[in-house]
Amino acid sequence: MELLEGYIELLMDELAPYGLEFEAVAVTPETGWREVTFRADPDSFLRRYPELGLAELYGDEWPPAGLYLRLRINPDGDPTQLEFENTDLMAQTASVDPQLRVRLNTMNDPADHAMAVGQALGLALAPVDEDNDYFFE
């Protein structure tokens, strides 16, 4: 199944505020799987999000060629994986915002899916509030 017309542009709009630029759509001809890739410049990204500790994560390998967000879509057109670097955004949203996770799992509304991808990345990049004790309220 082909990606819906305009979907990449919708993703571009949602991910641009995070410094991610469209890189490619790769298709595995034998299986029909698609991988949509966005790339961020490592040094620029580090300046915007120093609290993520990406340089420490990479250690002596910093800076890498790029920081990547990858969206994998099965032949039926369903999203199956969404990862930014070492973070599985689908798994992370399942525990933080189950409704967002539901939106990430379907392409029924491409505009909403693109928006959900941006929201999931935003959640991953938001600083963790260690003083938040809402659990005990």
Long-range contacts (C-beta under 8 A, 24 or more apart in sequence): 1-32, 1-75, 1-76, 1-77, 3-34, 3-36, 3-73, 3-77, 4-107, 4-110, 6-110, 7-107, 7-110, 7-113, 7-114, 8-36, 10-110, 10-111, 10-114, 10-115, 11-36, 11-38, 11-71, 11-114, 11-117, 13-114, 14-114, 14-115, 14-117, 14-118, 15-69, 15-117, 15-118, 15-121, 17-118, 18-48, 18-118, 18-121, 18-122, 18-125, 19-44, 19-45, 19-48, 20-69, 20-121, 23-66, 23-68, 31-75, 32-74, 32-75, 33-72, 33-73, 33-74, 33-75, 34-72, 34-73, 35-70, 35-71, 35-72, 35-73, 36-70, 36-71, 36-73, 37-68, 37-69, 37-70, 37-71, 38-68, 38-69, 38-70, 39-66, 39-67, 39-68, 39-69, 40-66, 40-67, 40-68, 40-69, 41-66, 41-67, 42-66, 42-67, 49-125, 51-127, 52-125, 54-85, 57-85, 57-86, 69-121, 71-117, 73-107, 77-107, 78-105, 78-106, 78-107, 79-104, 79-105, 79-106, 79-107, 79-113, 82-117, 82-120, 84-121, 84-124, 87-124, 89-117, 89-120, 89-121, 89-123, 89-124, 90-120, 92-120, 92-123, 92-124, 93-120, 93-123, 96-123, 97-123
